[in-house]
Amino acid sequence: MAPEALLVGRGSDEAIDLLVRSFCRAGEDAVLTLTPTFGMYALAARIQGAQLLGVPLRASAGFALDANAVLARCTPAVKLVFLCSPNNPTGNLLSEAAILAIADALSARALVVVDEAYIEFAAATASRNRYGGGRSSRCCARCPRPTGSPAPAAAR
């Protein structure tokens, strides 16, 4: 990945806040998240005055991501889509095919943020190195904590 394509911050909360402030205009734009998920996405949207739209994960299917439901919920106001994989609090990895379908479909109108902060706790290998690799310049991933750094108390 090219250095100019990176956003480096002091932790995930700051990066999420900067993304929402950069891409969303108060009272005009929207953030789309899955539910349930990490609460900082909603907090950052509320602070910025952006509308918050939610798409439920399919609990009956192991909290699976429904790409069609995400795309159906994306109004023209949606500027950011946060996908947390493995999801917090459910712990499941989201389907790579569903993530890429969403990124491809929204590549001309919204930034898809793939949050992989807890990837080191996933049973399967996620595909963080594949997102954006020529596939879509509008998809990014948040890297996990450096090896050896302590996990948050909730993850222990």
Secondary structure as UniProt FT lines:
FT   HELIX           3..5
FT   HELIX           12..23
FT   TURN            26..28
FT   STRAND          30..35
FT   HELIX           40..48
FT   STRAND          51..56
FT   HELIX           59..61
FT   HELIX           67..73
FT   TURN            76..77
FT   STRAND          78..84
FT   TURN            88..90
FT   HELIX           96..106
FT   TURN            107..109
FT   STRAND          111..115
FT   TURN            117..118
FT   HELIX           119..121
FT   TURN            128..132
FT   TURN            137..138
FT   STRAND          139..142
FT   TURN            147..148
FT   HELIX           153..155
//
